[in-house]
Amino acid sequence: MDDISFFDKVYEVVKLIPAGRVTSYGAIARYLGTGSSARMVGWAMNASHAHLQSIPAHRVVNRNGLLTGKQHFDGPDVMRQLLESEGIQFTGDQIMEFAEKFWDPARELGP
């Protein structure tokens, strides 16, 4: 993976998140060995909307299960609607049962 960009590495991980599960910017950064790069993962998610392949950016939320990236979608409710269509439930912008819905790439994909 060393010959591809950081954003492309992020996209490869995000494409592996199963429907109905979510992960965080920081979990992706830690998996990629750049634990302090959660903000860069967020930038990658923002840029993913222009990517040629479909990137399920709606499955990446903040460390508390909040939809902090929702403003980067085509409407204020699109991120939530996409997640709800996959069975995720909310209280406001907070994912309910976040711990059960959380997909940790380090645990799921290994080293």
C-alpha positions as CSV (number, residue, x, y, z in Angstrom):
1,M,0.0,0.0,0.0
2,D,3.0,2.3,0.2
3,D,2.7,3.4,-3.4
4,I,-0.8,4.8,-3.1
5,S,-1.9,8.1,-1.6
6,F,-3.1,8.5,2.0
7,F,-6.6,9.3,0.7
8,D,-6.7,6.2,-1.4
9,K,-5.6,4.1,1.6
10,V,-8.5,5.6,3.5
11,Y,-10.9,4.8,0.7
12,E,-9.8,1.2,0.6
13,V,-10.6,0.8,4.3
14,V,-13.9,2.6,4.0
15,K,-15.0,0.4,1.2
16,L,-14.7,-2.6,3.6
17,I,-17.1,-1.2,6.2
18,P,-20.2,-3.4,6.1
19,A,-23.6,-2.0,5.6
20,G,-25.2,-1.3,9.0
21,R,-21.9,-0.6,10.7
22,V,-19.9,2.5,11.2
23,T,-16.4,3.5,12.2
24,S,-14.6,6.6,13.2
25,Y,-12.0,8.9,11.6
26,G,-9.6,8.1,14.3
27,A,-10.0,4.3,14.0
28,I,-9.2,4.5,10.3
29,A,-6.1,6.7,11.1
30,R,-4.9,4.3,13.8
31,Y,-5.4,1.3,11.4
32,L,-3.3,3.0,8.8
33,G,-0.5,3.7,11.3
34,T,-1.1,7.4,11.5
35,G,-3.1,7.8,14.7
36,S,-2.9,11.5,14.8
37,S,-4.4,11.9,11.3
38,A,-8.1,11.7,12.1
39,R,-8.6,15.1,10.6
40,M,-6.9,14.0,7.4
41,V,-9.3,11.0,7.2
42,G,-12.1,13.6,7.5
43,W,-10.7,15.5,4.6
44,A,-10.5,12.3,2.6
45,M,-14.2,11.6,3.3
46,N,-15.0,15.2,2.2
47,A,-13.1,14.6,-1.1
48,S,-14.6,11.2,-1.6
49,H,-17.7,12.7,-3.1
50,A,-15.7,13.5,-6.2
51,H,-14.1,10.1,-6.4
52,L,-14.9,7.9,-9.4
53,Q,-15.7,4.9,-7.3
54,S,-18.5,4.9,-4.8
55,I,-17.1,5.4,-1.3
56,P,-19.5,4.8,1.6
57,A,-18.4,8.0,3.5
58,H,-21.7,8.0,5.4
59,R,-20.3,5.1,7.5
60,V,-17.5,7.2,9.0
61,V,-18.5,9.3,12.0
62,N,-16.7,10.9,14.9
63,R,-15.4,9.0,17.9
64,N,-18.7,9.5,19.8
65,G,-21.0,8.3,17.0
66,L,-22.0,11.8,16.0
67,L,-22.7,12.8,12.4
68,T,-20.1,15.6,12.3
69,G,-19.5,15.2,8.5
70,K,-23.2,15.6,7.5
71,Q,-22.6,19.0,6.0
72,H,-20.5,17.5,3.2
73,F,-23.4,15.5,1.7
74,D,-25.9,16.8,-0.8
75,G,-28.3,17.8,1.9
76,P,-28.4,18.1,5.7
77,D,-30.2,14.8,6.2
78,V,-28.6,12.7,3.5
79,M,-25.9,11.1,5.7
80,R,-28.5,10.1,8.3
81,Q,-30.9,8.8,5.7
82,L,-28.3,6.6,4.2
83,L,-27.4,5.2,7.6
84,E,-31.1,4.7,8.5
85,S,-31.6,2.8,5.3
86,E,-29.0,0.4,6.6
87,G,-30.7,-0.1,10.0
88,I,-28.9,2.5,12.1
89,Q,-31.1,4.4,14.6
90,F,-30.5,7.8,16.0
91,T,-31.3,10.2,18.9
92,G,-30.7,13.5,17.2
93,D,-27.4,13.2,15.4
94,Q,-26.2,10.5,17.8
95,I,-26.1,6.9,16.7
96,M,-28.0,4.7,19.1
97,E,-26.1,1.6,20.4
98,F,-22.9,3.0,18.9
99,A,-20.7,0.5,20.6
100,E,-22.6,-2.4,18.9
101,K,-22.6,-0.7,15.5
102,F,-18.9,0.3,15.7
103,W,-16.6,-1.5,13.2
104,D,-12.9,-1.3,14.2
105,P,-10.7,-2.0,11.2
106,A,-7.8,-3.0,13.5
107,R,-9.9,-5.7,15.0
108,E,-11.8,-6.7,11.8
109,L,-9.0,-6.6,9.3
110,G,-6.0,-7.3,11.6
111,P,-2.5,-5.9,11.1
